[in-house]
Amino acid sequence: MEEDGRIIGHVMFSHAHIVREDGTDFPAWTFGPISIHPDYKRKGYGLKLLQYALGKAREMGIGVICMEGNIDFYKHAGFVVASTLGIHYHAEPKDAEVPYFLAQELIPGYLGGIEGTYHTPKGYYVAFENKEAFEAFEDTFPPKEKKVQEGQIVGDCTQNPNE
């Protein structure tokens, strides 16, 4: 998202998948992070960017988006708790209602009543696959202070969630 030639927002989509009960993959997508420049936060830009991006995804034929986030924000863009659509989160018990795991069917009927388990894209865990190479890459950037923002889920980022 730009204003006066300046980038003020960003969102990135990635391929993901849902593993059906029979073990076959069903195509899905995810996104994140969605970011808005601090000068533009709490002014509606995040929702505007998200709605625009979801419209583009729909035009591209993307049928379902799954993601981790705060339902209090994402419900305004049409997201629901994913378990209500029969999609379960890989890191929680199958029968759990996971309030931070959300989904939206962009193409009505796309899921066709399937039930399955969502798996976060493998690329999200690149830092765990080759720690030394990732740390060397990180060292090429100036140091930044790590902050926890309102609404952010805080967890142990040193643990590989796939283990």
Disulfide bonds with the S-S distance in Angstrom:
none
